[in-house]
């Protein structure tokens, strides 16, 4: 009896195992016929990051002023801006629409630097000395000229802008450093001519001053509202 029971029990166990296997096969077949979309957590994070980057680019594009918007905003301030290019070199001149008198200019070029890509090299931004007594000259005229240069660099795929706040007088130098800092540049080196490191700077810039760098896109984002046309609700 015991042996017979053992055989029967074994047979029952085998029967239950076969039944379980059949159920598993049916379950798999059902899953293949009715697939569900399960995205791994890692892929979901990557997808979210891509969406965030796309949204950031859309926001940036909407905030960054175009060249025509900068020109239009300057004309509203009675300023006439003109951009001229020749190969990698560029020149920007600004004059008064009221008096037709030239108020300043900016010159520079686009250079390619190993490991840094394209760099907007601002050789100089010069305003006529008689305009420096006016508060709007440095934060109005100077900003308009600088914005055209920075936008031109942005259109040329430059990531970084570099310049030297020339030190030919303490008062003028302090105004330049204050202006460029307010614009978004940061000081990276003081060129005084007292070290070997200054030699390269002196050869490039031709004088003493404060070397300053800035991210081109960040500059345009920082000053975007100033040059973007205001809607009727904002006026």
Buried (B, 14 or more C-beta within 10 A) or exposed (E): EEEEEEEEEEEEEEEEEEEEEEEEEEEEEEEEEEEEEEEEEEEEEEEEEEEEEEEEEEEBEEBBBBBEBBBEBBEEEEBBBEBEEEEEEBBBBBBBEEEEEEBBBBBBBBBEEEEEEBBBBBBBBBBBEEBBEEEEBBBBBBBBBBBBBBBBBBEBEBBBBBBBBBBEEEEBBEBBBEBBBEBBBEEEBBBEEEEEEBEEBBEEBEEBBBBBBBBBBEBBBBBBEBBBEEEEEEE
